[in-house]
Amino acid sequence: MEKIVIYGKEKLEGSIKVSGMKNSALPIIFACLLIPEDCIIDNVPRVSDVSNALKILNSMGAKAEFCGQHSVIINTKNAKESIKETSLICQMRASSYLMGAMLSRFGSVEIPMPGGCNFGVRPLDLHLKGFSGLGAICEENDEKIKIFSNKKLKCNKIILDKISVGATINIVLASVFIDGVTVISNCAMEPHVEDLISFLNKCGACINRYGNVIICKGVKRLYGTKYKIFPDMIEALTYITYVGICKGSIDISGVNTQHLSNEIKLFRGMGFKIFEGQSRLRVVAEVINGADVVTSPYPCFPTDLHPQFAALLCYANGGGSIKELVFPTRFAYVKELEKMGACIKRHGNTVYIRDADLKGAMLDATDLRAGAALVAAALGAEGKSEINNVNYIVRGYENIVEKIANIGGKIKLIKGD
Ligand code: EPZ
């Protein structure tokens, strides 16, 4: 089994370039099922979730491959409804986007229950309710989901009971070719939703967003295009927590600072010096004070930064707290930080953290962001840490070991036997 070995307490100095956003690349890759022509997508991160998404499309008869370091070419003209790579669907949440995409492309879909980071139950009821609102019939059991419609889907007004990135994306995908105007309210406003809408419109769709309302006017077909996806905002924010823990100064290039504006304000309030340039940040961390945050849908504090921020609070003067309102069970990282001597206590959906001197330990990543948090904690700890289940981390962070080593971190990847 591969593991990451880190010797902590090294100051970070240097530059990193942020990769393309995994959570944009995945819906855009599956959206290519709506486009029977070549689509070339740039700034795609080389992470395992992306490779798996391409493999799923290939197993349907589509052409889907990297044609450059960070560019993929996808043509789904010859894609068939049957998916051979079904085992990969169970490994990632983003394969749930096959539902909206295949409903639009084939009028029906039958897939195994999608997987995803294991921090508690991850229902799909909002997705299915949206599809039903468009006239589809949805059948699900523990193993699989089947969605079909005996007649053409009909435009409608869909109100999401809860803000959901995945449900918003899936209902948009299902609405692209529906005659008339479909209105989706209480939508997620994450940049990756914006990214998908921009991509689809560049292919000829007619989708507009007004705040948390998305209006989709059905079109007859979509056309191939060339598109560059947004930079990964969570990766950029993750590296800011790393330098906050290790102290030092790093340049982060390839960012969209607009997506980070609220977090930049928060970090400045904690003592970070952050200088904004054209798609770049210079981050200097000397004395960092703690903070209290509450996670909520964009543009509020992102749930995907929660575990990494908890690691930062372990080293910030006075510590702080994190109230988790999106995934109230994403706390598996707590027991791992406790192995390092962290002073962290969970009460319900909130963790309370006091700063402490952490020691390196043998650690197990339990999901993508928890894994990134263990890297953070290990970078600041005294001595050696070993992090197992690296597969969780590399599914969402491109070249994380090289990027950290290039800015002075003492880190290496030990290949498994
Ligand atoms: C996406 O997950 C991301 N995954 C997650 O990132 C991210 O944490 C999440 O959005 C929130 O930003 C991908 O983009 C692949 P939701 P998603 O639907 O779409 C509940 C990462 O680390 N809900 O916005 O699954 C749900 O349980 C991953 O990159 C329902 O109740 O998240 C949660 O409490 C982890 N019913 C809340 O809504 C549903 O049908 C928000 O979930 C759907 C969701």
Boltz pocket constraint, residues with backbone or C-beta under 6 A from the ligand:
constraints:
  - pocket:
      binder: B
      contacts: [[A, 23], [A, 26], [A, 93], [A, 94], [A, 117], [A, 121], [A, 122], [A, 123], [A, 124], [A, 125], [A, 126], [A, 127], [A, 128], [A, 162], [A, 163], [A, 164], [A, 165], [A, 166], [A, 167], [A, 188], [A, 190], [A, 303], [A, 304], [A, 325], [A, 326], [A, 327], [A, 328], [A, 368], [A, 369], [A, 396]]
      max_distance: 6.0
